[in-house]
Amino acid sequence: MNIRFFCDDPWSVKTTDFPESGTSLEKLTFLLNYAVLAPSVLGTEPWCFYVSDNSLVLRIDPARRLPVTDPEGREMMISCGAALLNLRVAAAFYGQDLHLMAFPEEQRSDVVVKATLGPRKTSAADPKLFESITKRRTSRGGFAVRPMSEDLPHRLTEAARQEGAVLSFLVDTEAQIGMLALAAEARRQQLAILAYRNELSHWVQKRVAEARDHESEAWHRLGKPSGPLAGTTPEPLDRPELATPSAAGFARMLANGADTPEDRATSDNSSVLALLATASDSKEDWLMVGQALQRVLLVAAVEDVSAAYINAPIEKEKFRRQVGRIFHVKGSPQIMLRMGTGTQRPPTPRRPMAEVVKLDS
Ligand SMILES: Cc1cc2nc3c(=O)[nH]c(=O)nc-3n(C[C@H](O)[C@H](O)[C@H](O)COP(=O)(O)O)c2cc1C
């Protein structure tokens, strides 16, 4: 049995290509084009999908873990949750019923979800949310001064709640300044760790090399100076000395305290700070909050609102507790975002579909 891929680069997926009268396997493979357009920590795309007949299994790709940045695999699981939400939204759009089972093998946390395609369902699709899948981009700051619509925060909070997570906003200016100072300090401490810098520079270069290897349209986009590589803080392709980055050069630049989004945010009042939190801190919570994150991002993208990530203070336990206190949230802080309007960017390349979708034999 062979897999029929509808396109190599998932960004070029055509809505009209859905195989309405095709097999369940073809339908699932098609829907996965949308799953992989989800954001992922450092752009690692830490997933692999094993398909057979009418089911698929989402598994962690062990080669794409981040042992220094994300030793527990929390952000990796959040990334998988984001991909899962895209899959659900796409399935609903095409009137497909997906039966999901999270962590179906008790002893194996790398087997994240088993999804089975069922008979057509009648529940309402959300076309706007679906369109947002290809519209959404991670922002790297520099938001437009235009404010977001007044009721958007309420709708984003509701989107997070729908998935089981809590989204809070920091409205008090003093508290925002305090939060960003804490974030900048956490980031500075993180960048002082050689193993962290090495892991970061390794992934920056790996992704550039992967895009180049695939000789995709995406690589041509990526190669343009105006299209900096997303997922890295700061953005290496913005810097001429890193246009052909060397690990040593990139790590040196980070160590020298390059300007980070946290630093930039302190002088920028065009955005708001938001925090996603969960009641507890298990792998199930991480998978759930990943879906909440993606629902929030898709709802925001409908209105041309995007988000930048502020991870450092959540990646270190001592800062993470302070984040919770500043936001007045109970439970576990999971993802902090800076959200604002405007600044559309070119898409960030994805791995080719043939690399992430395999036959389950
Ligand atoms: C859990 C998680 C953590 C992330 N952390 C960062 C980050 O620290 N800095 C950053 O620039 N982007 C971060 N991202 C966004 C990714 O870098 C981005 O999704 C990836 O580069 C692909 O780009 P796109 O989201 O525009 O499609 C994160 C995404 C997720 C899901």
The ligand as a Tripos MOL2 file, in Angstrom:
@<TRIPOS>MOLECULE
LIG
   31    33     1     0     0
SMALL
NO_CHARGES

@<TRIPOS>ATOM
      1 C1          5.3020   25.5610   22.6800 C.3       1 LIG1
      2 C2          5.8540   26.5620   21.7120 C.ar      1 LIG1
      3 C3          6.9270   27.3800   22.0620 C.ar      1 LIG1
      4 C4          7.4370   28.3240   21.1650 C.ar      1 LIG1
      5 N1          8.4640   29.1450   21.5480 N.ar      1 LIG1
      6 C5          8.9330   30.1040   20.7260 C.ar      1 LIG1
      7 C6          9.9580   31.0300   21.1400 C.ar      1 LIG1
      8 O1         10.4430   30.9560   22.2520 O.2       1 LIG1
      9 N2         10.3610   31.9880   20.2920 N.ar      1 LIG1
     10 C7          9.8390   32.0800   19.0450 C.ar      1 LIG1
     11 O2         10.2510   32.9580   18.2940 O.2       1 LIG1
     12 N3          8.8550   31.2350   18.6190 N.ar      1 LIG1
     13 C8          8.3980   30.2540   19.4340 C.ar      1 LIG1
     14 N4          7.4050   29.3920   19.0230 N.ar      1 LIG1
     15 C9          6.8620   29.5340   17.6620 C.3       1 LIG1
     16 C10         7.6520   28.7060   16.6630 C.3       1 LIG1
     17 O3          8.9470   29.1440   16.5700 O.3       1 LIG1
     18 C11         6.9590   28.7450   15.3130 C.3       1 LIG1
     19 O4          5.7350   28.0820   15.4670 O.3       1 LIG1
     20 C12         7.7040   28.0720   14.1780 C.3       1 LIG1
     21 O5          8.9030   28.7130   13.9250 O.3       1 LIG1
     22 C13         6.8780   28.0570   12.8990 C.3       1 LIG1
     23 O6          6.4840   29.3370   12.5440 O.3       1 LIG1
     24 P1          4.9390   29.7330   12.4190 P.3       1 LIG1
     25 O7          4.3330   29.5890   13.7840 O.co2     1 LIG1
     26 O8          4.9490   31.1650   11.9630 O.co2     1 LIG1
     27 O9          4.2960   28.8320   11.4320 O.co2     1 LIG1
     28 C14         6.8770   28.4390   19.8870 C.ar      1 LIG1
     29 C15         5.8000   27.6240   19.5220 C.ar      1 LIG1
     30 C16         5.2810   26.6880   20.4230 C.ar      1 LIG1
     31 C17         4.1040   25.8400   20.0290 C.3       1 LIG1
@<TRIPOS>BOND
     1     1     2 1
     2     2     3 ar
     3     2    30 ar
     4     3     4 ar
     5     4     5 ar
     6     4    28 ar
     7     5     6 ar
     8     6     7 ar
     9     6    13 1
    10     7     8 2
    11     7     9 ar
    12     9    10 ar
    13    10    11 2
    14    10    12 ar
    15    12    13 ar
    16    13    14 ar
    17    14    15 1
    18    14    28 ar
    19    15    16 1
    20    16    17 1
    21    16    18 1
    22    18    19 1
    23    18    20 1
    24    20    21 1
    25    20    22 1
    26    22    23 1
    27    23    24 1
    28    24    25 2
    29    24    26 1
    30    24    27 1
    31    28    29 ar
    32    29    30 ar
    33    30    31 1
@<TRIPOS>SUBSTRUCTURE
     1 LIG1         1 GROUP 0 **** ****
